[in-house]
């Protein structure tokens, strides 16, 4: 791995990637699904899974010294586009000022989940 790219978080031994990587002042968060703090999948309605998913992203960012206020871009993958309105209301709770760029698409994940989110955060390194 390039020395300028630093892995963030504990890598799952069964997966060939880290929860996030830092490249300079940017943090790239891999797709995160609804998991509890122990890493166990959480299954619920779209509102519950959206909250768990965003909390998972929050935990990954915290490991990188950042938080949700540092997010500049997200891509959201919904299993069912009909869930958009309900997911969007929860999303607005986390980003009330809408200060990020976002794309939402309908797609099926390779595991059973209603939603997956990846993110890019900008958090300058101390100089």
LODREN-573938 format. One record per atom (N, C-alpha, C): x, z, y; residue in three letters. Coordinates in steps of 0.05 Angstrom, whole numbers, padded with zeros to 5 digits, always signed. Atoms other than C-alpha are relative to their C-alpha. Example, Ala and Ser with C-alpha at 12.3 -4.5 7.8 and 13.67 -1.06 7.14 Angstrom:
2
+00018+00000-00024Ala/+00246+00156-00090Ala/+00018+00000+00024Ala/-00016-00001-00024Ser/+00273+00143-00021Ser/-00015+00014+00022Ser/
//
This chain:
127
+00017+00000-00023Unk/+00000+00000+00000Unk/+00018+00000+00025Unk/-00013+00001-00025Unk/+00023-00016+00070Unk/+00003+00028+00012Unk/-00004-00027-00011Unk/+00053+00047+00103Unk/-00017+00006+00024Unk/+00017-00004-00023Unk/+00009+00036+00164Unk/-00029+00006-00009Unk/+00027-00005+00011Unk/-00053+00044+00119Unk/+00001+00026-00016Unk/+00000-00026+00014Unk/-00067+00116+00097Unk/-00026+00005-00014Unk/+00024-00006+00014Unk/-00117+00132+00043Unk/-00011+00027+00009Unk/+00014-00025-00008Unk/-00169+00186+00061Unk/-00017+00009-00023Unk/+00018-00011+00021Unk/-00203+00232+00012Unk/+00011-00003-00028Unk/-00007+00000+00028Unk/-00199+00243-00062Unk/-00011-00025-00014Unk/+00008+00025+00015Unk/-00200+00178-00102Unk/-00013+00008-00026Unk/+00012-00003+00026Unk/-00248+00176-00160Unk/+00018-00013-00021Unk/-00019+00013+00019Unk/-00203+00164-00221Unk/-00012-00024-00015Unk/+00012+00023+00013Unk/-00253+00113-00248Unk/-00005-00024+00019Unk/+00005+00021-00020Unk/-00255+00071-00184Unk/+00026-00008+00013Unk/-00025+00009-00012Unk/-00199+00028-00154Unk/+00001+00000+00030Unk/+00000-00001-00029Unk/-00210+00050-00082Unk/-00004+00029+00009Unk/+00003-00027-00012Unk/-00211+00111-00036Unk/-00026+00001+00016Unk/+00024-00002-00017Unk/-00271+00138+00003Unk/+00004-00012+00027Unk/-00006+00012-00026Unk/-00237+00114+00066Unk/+00030-00006+00002Unk/-00028+00004-00007Unk/-00172+00088+00095Unk/+00002+00000+00030Unk/-00006+00002-00029Unk/-00141+00096+00163Unk/+00021-00022+00004Unk/-00018+00021-00008Unk/-00108+00036+00194Unk/+00003+00003+00030Unk/-00003-00005-00028Unk/-00080+00057+00261Unk/-00021+00018+00011Unk/+00021-00016-00012Unk/-00136+00083+00305Unk/-00027-00003-00013Unk/+00025+00006+00013Unk/-00190+00057+00259Unk/-00002+00013-00028Unk/+00005-00012+00026Unk/-00221+00091+00198Unk/-00022-00018-00012Unk/+00019+00017+00015Unk/-00256+00046+00147Unk/-00011+00015-00023Unk/+00013-00016+00021Unk/-00305+00083+00104Unk/-00013-00019-00020Unk/+00011+00016+00022Unk/-00321+00052+00037Unk/-00030+00006-00003Unk/+00029-00004+00004Unk/-00394+00044+00017Unk/-00005+00027-00013Unk/+00007-00027+00009Unk/-00424+00113+00008Unk/-00029+00001-00007Unk/+00028-00003+00009Unk/-00487+00131-00030Unk/-00008+00029+00003Unk/+00011-00028-00003Unk/-00530+00194-00031Unk/+00013+00018-00021Unk/-00014-00020+00018Unk/-00486+00249-00061Unk/+00000+00027+00013Unk/-00002-00026-00011Unk/-00484+00323-00054Unk/+00030+00007+00005Unk/-00028-00007-00006Unk/-00420+00361-00034Unk/+00018+00001-00024Unk/-00016+00000+00025Unk/-00398+00363-00107Unk/+00004-00028-00010Unk/-00003+00027+00009Unk/-00403+00288-00113Unk/-00022-00010-00019Unk/+00021+00008+00018Unk/-00466+00287-00155Unk/-00021-00017+00014Unk/+00021+00017-00012Unk/-00517+00232-00142Unk/-00025+00016+00006Unk/+00026-00012-00008Unk/-00580+00254-00106Unk/-00021-00022+00000Unk/+00022+00020+00001Unk/-00644+00217-00120Unk/-00024+00012+00014Unk/+00024-00009-00015Unk/-00704+00222-00074Unk/-00013-00024+00013Unk/+00012+00022-00015Unk/-00746+00181-00027Unk/+00020-00012+00019Unk/-00019+00013-00018Unk/-00714+00135+00024Unk/+00010+00018+00022Unk/-00008-00018-00021Unk/-00713+00188+00078Unk/+00021+00020-00010Unk/-00019-00019+00012Unk/-00678+00239+00033Unk/+00026-00014-00006Unk/-00025+00014+00007Unk/-00628+00188+00007Unk/+00015-00009+00025Unk/-00014+00008-00025Unk/-00613+00164+00078Unk/+00015+00024+00011Unk/-00013-00025-00010Unk/-00598+00236+00100Unk/+00024+00007-00017Unk/-00023-00006+00018Unk/-00554+00249+00039Unk/+00022-00020+00004Unk/-00020+00021-00003Unk/-00519+00183+00049Unk/+00016+00004+00027Unk/-00013-00004-00026Unk/-00504+00196+00123Unk/+00016+00026+00000Unk/-00016-00025+00002Unk/-00481+00267+00106Unk/+00026-00006-00016Unk/-00024+00008+00015Unk/-00433+00236+00055Unk/+00019-00014+00018Unk/-00017+00013-00019Unk/-00406+00190+00108Unk/+00013+00020+00019Unk/-00010-00021-00018Unk/-00399+00250+00154Unk/+00023+00016-00013Unk/-00021-00015+00014Unk/-00358+00288+00101Unk/+00025-00017-00002Unk/-00023+00017+00003Unk/-00312+00228+00090Unk/+00014-00002+00027Unk/-00012+00002-00026Unk/-00301+00221+00165Unk/+00014+00027+00007Unk/-00012-00026-00006Unk/-00287+00296+00171Unk/+00028+00002-00014Unk/-00026+00001+00014Unk/-00231+00287+00119Unk/+00021-00016+00015Unk/-00018+00017-00016Unk/-00201+00235+00167Unk/+00003+00011+00028Unk/-00002-00011-00026Unk/-00207+00281+00227Unk/-00019-00012+00021Unk/+00020+00013-00018Unk/-00267+00244+00256Unk/-00028+00010-00007Unk/+00028-00007+00006Unk/-00342+00251+00258Unk/-00018-00024+00007Unk/+00018+00022-00005Unk/-00404+00208+00266Unk/+00000-00010+00028Unk/-00001+00009-00027Unk/-00395+00205+00341Unk/+00023-00021+00004Unk/-00022+00019-00002Unk/-00332+00163+00328Unk/-00007-00027-00013Unk/+00008+00024+00014Unk/-00370+00110+00288Unk/-00007-00022+00021Unk/+00005+00022-00017Unk/-00371+00042+00321Unk/-00016-00022-00014Unk/+00013+00021+00015Unk/-00400-00001+00265Unk/-00008+00010-00027Unk/+00010-00006+00027Unk/-00442+00008+00202Unk/-00013-00024-00012Unk/+00016+00019+00016Unk/-00469-00037+00148Unk/-00016+00017-00019Unk/+00019-00015+00017Unk/-00530-00011+00111Unk/-00012-00019-00020Unk/+00012+00016+00022Unk/-00553-00038+00044Unk/-00024+00014-00011Unk/+00025-00012+00010Unk/-00625-00023+00027Unk/-00008-00015-00026Unk/+00010+00012+00025Unk/-00651-00035-00044Unk/-00026-00015+00006Unk/+00026+00012-00005Unk/-00720-00052-00015Unk/-00004-00001+00031Unk/+00003+00004-00029Unk/-00728-00081+00056Unk/-00026+00014+00010Unk/+00025-00014-00009Unk/-00798-00049+00058Unk/+00005+00029+00009Unk/-00007-00027-00008Unk/-00762+00018+00067Unk/+00013+00001+00028Unk/-00015+00002-00025Unk/-00731-00006+00133Unk/-00011+00020+00021Unk/+00011-00018-00021Unk/-00778+00032+00181Unk/+00005+00029-00006Unk/-00004-00029+00007Unk/-00772+00098+00144Unk/+00029+00007+00001Unk/-00029-00005-00002Unk/-00696+00093+00137Unk/+00008+00000+00030Unk/-00008+00003-00028Unk/-00691+00071+00210Unk/-00007+00025+00017Unk/+00007-00024-00014Unk/-00727+00133+00235Unk/+00020+00023-00006Unk/-00020-00021+00006Unk/-00678+00179+00198Unk/+00027-00008+00013Unk/-00025+00010-00012Unk/-00619+00136+00222Unk/+00000+00008+00030Unk/+00001-00006-00028Unk/-00643+00147+00294Unk/+00004+00030+00006Unk/-00006-00028-00004Unk/-00639+00222+00284Unk/+00030+00005+00002Unk/-00029-00003+00000Unk/-00564+00215+00271Unk/+00013-00015+00023Unk/-00011+00016-00022Unk/-00552+00163+00325Unk/-00022-00004+00021Unk/+00022+00002-00019Unk/-00604+00179+00379Unk/+00004-00018+00023Unk/-00005+00018-00022Unk/-00570+00138+00432Unk/+00006-00028-00009Unk/-00004+00026+00011Unk/-00560+00079+00386Unk/+00026-00013+00007Unk/-00025+00010-00010Unk/-00488+00072+00409Unk/+00019-00013-00020Unk/-00018+00014+00020Unk/-00462+00034+00348Unk/-00011-00028-00005Unk/+00009+00026+00010Unk/-00465-00036+00322Unk/-00008+00004-00030Unk/+00010-00004+00027Unk/-00504-00041+00257Unk/-00012-00025-00012Unk/+00014+00021+00015Unk/-00526-00091+00205Unk/-00014+00013-00024Unk/+00014-00010+00023Unk/-00579-00076+00153Unk/-00009-00024-00017Unk/+00008+00022+00018Unk/-00590-00121+00092Unk/-00013+00012-00025Unk/+00012-00007+00025Unk/-00630-00119+00029Unk/+00019-00009-00022Unk/-00019+00006+00022Unk/-00584-00116-00032Unk/-00003+00021-00022Unk/-00001-00019+00022Unk/-00580-00084-00100Unk/+00028+00009-00004Unk/-00026-00012+00006Unk/-00522-00037-00112Unk/+00005-00002-00030Unk/-00007+00001+00028Unk/-00485-00036-00178Unk/-00008+00026-00015Unk/+00011-00025+00012Unk/-00512+00035-00189Unk/-00028+00003+00011Unk/+00028-00004-00008Unk/-00583+00060-00182Unk/-00001+00018+00025Unk/+00004-00015-00025Unk/-00593+00080-00109Unk/-00017-00017+00019Unk/+00018+00014-00020Unk/-00640+00063-00052Unk/+00016-00011+00024Unk/-00015+00006-00025Unk/-00586+00058+00002Unk/+00030+00005-00004Unk/-00029-00004-00001Unk/-00511+00050+00012Unk/+00009-00007+00028Unk/-00009+00004-00028Unk/-00474+00054+00078Unk/+00031+00000+00001Unk/-00028-00001-00007Unk/-00404+00035+00099Unk/+00003+00001+00030Unk/-00003-00005-00029Unk/-00375+00050+00167Unk/+00029-00006+00009Unk/-00025+00002-00014Unk/-00319+00037+00216Unk/-00001+00019+00023Unk/-00002-00019-00022Unk/-00298+00092+00263Unk/+00026-00005+00015Unk/-00023+00002-00017Unk/-00250+00091+00321Unk/+00008+00028+00009Unk/-00009-00027-00007Unk/-00210+00155+00328Unk/+00030-00003+00005Unk/-00028+00004-00006Unk/-00143+00146+00364Unk/+00017+00023-00012Unk/-00019-00019+00010Unk/-00084+00180+00332Unk/+00013+00015+00023Unk/-00014-00014-00022Unk/-00050+00234+00374Unk/+00027-00015+00006Unk/-00025+00014-00008Unk/+00008+00203+00413Unk/+00021+00020+00008Unk/
//
